[in-house]
Amino acid sequence: MLYSLDPVNSAKLQPRTALIVLTALNLLNYADRNVLFAVQPLVQAEFHVSKTQIGFLTTAFLGFYMVAAPFVGPLADRYSRKLIIVLGAIFWSGLTLLTAFTHNYTELLIRHTLVGIGEATFVTIAPTFVVDLFGEGKRARILGVFYLAIPVGSAAGYLLGGYLAPQHGWRFPFYIAAAPGFLLAIAVLFLNEPERGQFDSVKQQFAGDLVPENVAGGVLRKLWTAVYLFWKRLYALVLSNPAFLTSTLGMAAMTFSLGGIQVWMPQFLYSERHYTLEAANLMFGLIIVGDGIVASLAGGWLGDYLLRRTKSAYYLVSAASMVLGVPAMIVALFVTGRVMIPAIAVAAFFLLFNTAPLNAAVINSVDAHIRATALAMNIFIIHILGDVPSPTMMGWVADRRSLQAAFVLPVIAMVVSSAILFYGTRFAPSVRVGDAG
């Protein structure tokens, strides 16, 4: 007797399988980039460079990552998202393996910038793939799972670098972080790509701006046509969509804060609080992974729960979490002794609590058929105003004053983020809260 898979169970299995695979790839994405933060003192010692130059490695990575997004977004709205994700994962994993051939600061800088281009293909597209698998009322919870990769992947990078680098050299952890990317890229090939916006309340808001089917010319002409349409949509979205604008600017200020803290906190514990490099990375890595798992899931659940009562729930949860983290961050920086580590943990918890609801706010603010383009624009804005300048700015302050003084900049950014998001509550779009997906 032959048995077949229940079609209902199969329908439920596909979205969850895709979510698991893409979350795993996202985790690897953040692990690859955070390994560098864990080994910065060793890189600085070998290449004899300043803290400003070390901070610029991350600035350059995010700069190229940001510039690549406008090219990727429009193509993803027109062509197969799955194929672009696969090619990007193979590209960035291959470059990470090439760390063995970086023997000076310039070579490491070039490697790091090219990895940024590869990772942009994933971060721009994967969230749109994930949200099309589930209904609007579940998106913050689903994105809470997807963005678990930020704390878990970041912690993996810190722990890999902090444990392996002192024993085997700072290059070795990059090989361990890179290898799984090729396997996960193959797994993505077996996923079914969902229909764009299949559960959305509002459809075809900007359908007339999609890349025409009959664009003449080769690949380069189609690429430049897509980029032109991206900038056309950029103008329309920023000027006519305050829901998108306020959520994006609030995220940019949050990204400034989080980016600076991720880059410099291990070195702050190492150089100014006198932990060993391994202990500093272990301590911060455990804080990030523990806080991040709880905060990301709890933030997503709370956002979806409150969405049944107010359409501005995602904005409110994000704004409140940012302002609640400010006192803890101040204590973490300026109070030594036993209270310092718990204060860092509390500040990190509130910073990561808004990850799911704030990303859901951005995604819900635009139509599904231009969502990858909108996320490309979001990436461009949050990085050019956020973690592109913050590591270098903090390094510049640290070279002239101290890392403790430099951490005042992320605290200010947290206050700014909260203010923008509280203002954005009035523009939150209405969505259909149901059980689809």
C-alpha positions in Angstrom: 0.0 0.0 0.0 1.4 3.4 -1.0 1.2 6.4 1.3 1.4 9.9 0.2 2.2 13.1 2.2 -0.9 14.9 3.4 -1.2 18.0 1.2 -2.2 20.1 4.1 0.9 19.1 6.1 3.1 19.5 3.0 1.7 23.0 2.6 2.6 23.8 6.2 6.0 22.1 5.9 7.3 24.2 3.0 7.1 27.6 4.7 8.7 26.3 7.8 11.5 24.5 5.9 12.2 27.7 3.9 12.3 29.7 7.1 14.8 27.3 8.7 17.1 27.3 5.7 17.1 31.0 5.2 17.5 31.7 8.9 20.6 29.4 9.0 22.0 31.3 6.0 21.3 34.6 7.7 23.0 33.3 10.8 26.1 32.5 8.8 25.9 35.9 7.2 26.3 37.6 10.6 28.9 35.1 11.8 31.2 35.9 8.9 31.1 39.6 9.5 31.4 39.4 13.3 34.5 37.3 13.3 36.5 40.4 12.4 35.2 42.3 15.4 36.5 39.5 17.7 40.1 39.5 16.2 40.6 43.3 15.7 43.3 43.7 18.3 45.3 40.9 16.6 44.8 42.5 13.2 45.8 45.9 14.5 49.0 44.5 16.1 50.1 42.6 13.0 49.4 45.4 10.5 50.4 48.3 12.8 47.3 50.4 12.1 45.3 52.8 14.1 41.8 52.3 15.6 40.4 54.6 13.0 41.8 52.3 10.2 40.4 49.2 12.0 37.0 50.9 12.3 37.2 51.8 8.6 37.3 48.1 7.6 33.7 47.8 8.8 32.8 51.2 7.3 34.1 50.0 3.9 32.3 46.7 4.1 29.0 48.3 4.9 29.6 51.1 2.3 29.9 48.5 -0.5 27.1 46.5 1.0 25.0 49.6 0.9 25.9 50.6 -2.7 25.3 47.1 -4.0 21.7 47.0 -2.6 20.2 49.4 -5.2 21.4 47.1 -8.0 20.1 43.9 -6.3 16.7 45.1 -5.1 15.1 45.9 -8.5 16.5 42.7 -10.1 14.9 40.7 -7.2 11.6 42.4 -7.9 11.8 41.3 -11.5 13.7 37.9 -11.5 14.1 34.8 -9.3 14.9 35.7 -5.7 16.1 32.2 -5.0 18.7 32.2 -7.7 20.1 35.6 -6.6 20.4 34.4 -3.0 22.3 31.2 -4.1 24.8 33.1 -6.3 25.4 35.7 -3.6 26.0 33.0 -0.9 28.5 31.2 -3.0 30.3 34.5 -3.8 30.6 35.7 -0.2 31.6 32.3 1.1 34.3 32.0 -1.5 35.7 35.4 -0.6 35.7 34.6 3.1 37.9 31.6 2.4 40.4 33.8 0.6 41.3 35.4 3.9 44.4 33.2 3.8 45.8 35.5 1.1 45.5 38.7 3.0 48.9 39.7 4.2 48.5 43.5 4.6 45.8 46.0 5.6 45.0 46.9 1.9 44.3 43.3 0.9 42.1 42.8 4.0 40.2 45.9 3.1 39.6 44.7 -0.4 38.4 41.3 0.8 36.1 42.9 3.3 34.5 45.2 0.8 33.8 42.4 -1.7 32.2 40.3 1.0 29.9 43.2 1.6 28.7 43.1 -2.0 27.9 39.3 -1.7 26.0 39.7 1.5 23.9 42.5 0.1 22.3 40.0 -2.2 21.0 38.0 0.7 19.9 40.7 3.2 18.0 42.7 0.5 16.0 39.7 -0.7 15.6 37.0 1.9 13.1 38.9 4.2 10.8 39.5 1.2 11.0 35.7 0.5 10.2 34.8 4.1 7.2 37.2 4.6 5.5 36.0 1.4 5.2 32.6 3.1 3.1 33.8 6.1 0.1 36.1 6.8 0.5 39.8 7.8 -0.6 39.1 11.4 2.3 36.7 11.9 5.1 38.7 10.3 6.8 40.1 13.5 6.9 36.6 15.0 8.3 35.1 11.8 10.8 37.9 11.4 11.7 37.3 15.1 12.8 33.8 14.1 14.6 34.9 10.9 16.4 37.7 12.8 17.5 35.4 15.5 20.5 35.2 13.2 21.6 38.6 14.3 22.4 37.7 17.9 23.2 34.1 17.4 25.3 34.7 14.3 27.0 37.6 15.9 27.8 35.6 19.0 29.1 32.7 16.9 31.5 35.2 15.2 32.7 36.5 18.6 33.1 33.0 20.1 34.8 31.6 17.0 37.2 34.5 16.8 37.8 34.8 20.5 38.5 31.1 21.0 40.4 30.1 17.9 42.3 33.2 17.0 44.6 33.3 20.1 45.6 29.6 19.4 45.7 29.4 15.6 46.0 33.0 14.3 43.3 35.5 13.4 42.8 34.1 9.9 41.8 30.6 11.0 38.2 31.4 12.3 37.2 32.8 8.9 37.7 29.4 7.3 35.4 27.7 9.8 32.7 30.5 9.3 32.9 30.3 5.5 32.5 26.5 4.8 28.8 26.0 5.6 27.8 28.7 3.2 28.3 26.5 0.1 26.1 23.7 1.6 23.3 26.2 2.5 23.4 27.7 -0.9 22.7 24.3 -2.4 19.8 23.8 0.1 18.2 27.0 -1.1 18.0 25.7 -4.6 15.4 23.1 -3.4 13.0 25.7 -1.9 9.8 26.6 -3.7 9.7 30.4 -4.4 6.4 31.9 -3.0 4.1 34.2 -5.0 4.9 37.8 -4.2 2.4 39.4 -1.8 0.1 36.4 -1.7 -1.2 37.3 1.8 -1.0 41.1 1.5 -4.0 43.4 2.2 -2.9 46.0 -0.4 -1.7 44.9 -3.8 -0.2 46.6 -6.8 0.3 49.9 -5.2 3.2 50.7 -7.5 2.7 48.1 -10.1 3.2 50.6 -13.0 6.8 51.1 -12.0 7.8 47.5 -12.4 10.5 46.7 -15.0 8.7 46.2 -18.3 8.6 42.8 -19.9 9.8 44.1 -23.3 13.0 45.9 -22.2 15.3 45.6 -25.2 19.0 44.9 -25.0 21.3 42.6 -23.1 22.0 42.0 -19.4 23.7 45.4 -18.9 20.9 47.4 -20.4 18.3 45.5 -18.2 20.5 46.1 -15.2 20.8 49.8 -15.7 17.0 50.0 -16.5 16.4 48.3 -13.1 18.7 50.7 -11.3 17.0 53.7 -13.0 13.6 52.4 -11.8 15.0 52.0 -8.3 15.9 55.6 -8.1 12.5 56.6 -9.5 10.8 54.6 -6.8 13.2 56.0 -4.2 12.0 59.5 -4.9 8.3 58.4 -4.8 8.6 56.3 -1.7 10.6 58.8 0.5 8.4 61.8 -0.4 5.0 60.1 -0.3 5.3 57.3 2.3 5.9 58.6 5.8 5.3 55.1 7.3 8.4 53.9 5.4 10.4 57.0 6.0 9.9 57.1 9.8 10.5 53.4 10.3 13.7 53.6 8.1 15.1 56.7 9.8 14.4 55.2 13.2 16.1 52.0 12.1 19.1 54.0 10.8 19.6 55.6 14.3 19.3 52.2 15.9 21.8 50.8 13.4 24.3 53.5 14.2 24.1 52.5 17.9 24.1 48.8 17.4 26.8 48.8 14.8 29.2 50.9 16.9 28.6 48.7 20.0 29.2 45.5 18.0 32.5 46.7 16.6 34.0 48.2 19.7 32.5 46.5 22.8 34.9 43.5 22.8 37.9 45.9 22.5 36.4 48.2 25.2 36.3 45.2 27.6 39.8 44.2 26.5 41.7 47.5 26.6 39.7 49.6 29.1 38.3 47.1 31.5 41.3 44.7 31.2 39.6 41.4 30.3 41.6 39.0 28.2 40.7 38.9 24.6 39.2 35.5 24.9 37.2 36.4 28.0 36.0 39.7 26.4 34.7 37.9 23.3 33.2 35.1 25.4 31.4 37.5 27.7 30.0 39.7 25.0 29.2 36.8 22.7 27.1 35.0 25.5 25.3 38.3 26.2 24.4 38.8 22.6 23.2 35.3 22.0 21.3 35.0 25.2 19.7 38.4 25.0 19.1 38.2 21.3 17.2 34.9 21.3 14.8 36.0 24.0 14.6 39.6 22.8 14.0 38.8 19.1 11.3 36.3 19.8 9.6 38.3 22.6 9.7 41.5 20.5 8.1 39.7 17.6 5.4 38.2 19.8 4.6 41.4 21.6 4.4 43.3 18.3 2.0 40.9 16.8 -0.1 40.7 20.0 -0.5 44.5 20.2 -1.2 44.7 16.5 -4.6 43.3 17.2 -5.3 46.4 19.3 -3.4 49.2 17.5 -2.0 49.4 14.0 1.0 51.4 15.4 2.1 48.4 17.5 5.4 47.7 15.7 6.4 51.4 16.0 5.5 51.6 19.7 7.3 48.4 20.7 10.4 49.5 18.8 10.4 53.1 20.2 9.8 52.0 23.8 12.6 49.4 23.7 15.1 52.0 22.4 14.4 54.5 25.1 14.4 51.8 27.9 17.9 50.8 26.9 19.4 54.2 27.4 19.8 54.2 31.2 21.3 50.7 31.2 23.8 51.7 28.5 24.9 54.7 30.5 25.5 52.5 33.6 27.4 50.0 31.5 29.8 52.6 30.2 30.5 54.7 33.3 30.0 52.3 36.3 32.7 49.7 36.9 32.5 46.6 39.1 29.8 43.9 39.3 27.1 46.0 37.9 28.8 46.7 34.5 28.2 43.3 32.9 24.5 43.1 33.9 24.1 46.6 32.6 25.6 45.7 29.2 23.2 42.7 29.1 20.1 44.9 29.8 21.2 47.5 27.3 21.7 44.8 24.6 18.4 43.2 25.4 16.5 46.4 24.7 18.5 47.2 21.6 17.7 43.8 20.1 14.1 43.7 21.3 12.9 45.9 18.4 14.6 43.8 15.7 11.5 41.9 14.6 8.8 44.6 15.0 10.8 47.3 13.4 11.6 45.2 10.3 8.0 44.2 10.1 7.0 47.9 10.2 9.3 48.6 7.2 8.0 45.6 5.2 4.4 46.4 5.8 4.8 50.0 4.8 5.2 49.1 1.1 3.6 46.9 -1.6 4.9 43.4 -2.1 5.8 43.9 -5.8 8.4 46.5 -4.9 9.4 45.1 -1.6 12.9 44.0 -2.5 13.5 47.5 -4.0 12.1 49.1 -0.9 14.4 47.0 1.3 17.3 47.9 -0.9 16.5 51.5 -0.3 16.1 50.8 3.4 19.5 49.2 3.5 21.1 52.1 1.7 19.6 54.6 4.1 20.2 52.8 7.4 23.8 52.1 6.6 24.8 55.4 5.1 23.3 57.1 8.2 24.0 54.2 10.6 26.8 51.7 10.9 28.8 53.0 7.9 30.0 56.1 9.8 29.6 54.9 13.4 32.7 52.5 13.7 35.0 55.1 12.1 33.6 58.0 14.1 34.0 56.0 17.3 37.5 55.0 16.3 38.3 58.6 15.7 37.0 59.7 19.1 38.9 56.7 20.7 42.2 57.7 19.2 41.8 61.2 20.6 40.0 60.5 23.9 39.0 57.0 24.9 36.7 54.2 23.9 34.5 55.1 26.8 34.1 58.6 25.4 33.4 57.2 22.0 30.4 55.2 23.3 28.5 58.4 24.0 27.7 58.4 20.3 25.6 55.2 20.4 23.7 56.5 23.4 22.7 59.6 21.6 21.6 57.6 18.6 19.3 55.4 20.8 17.5 58.6 22.0 17.1 59.9 18.4 15.8 56.5 17.2 13.1 56.4 19.9 12.0 59.9 19.1 11.6 59.2 15.4 9.7 56.0 16.0 7.3 57.5 18.5 6.6 60.2 15.8 6.1 57.4 13.2 3.2 55.8 15.1 0.8 58.2 13.5 1.6 56.9 10.0 1.4 53.1 10.6 -0.6 51.4 7.8 -3.6 49.2 8.5 -3.0 45.5 8.0 -5.2 42.4 8.0 -4.6 40.3 11.1 -5.4 36.7 10.4 -4.0 33.2 10.5 -2.8 32.8 6.9 0.5 31.0 6.6 
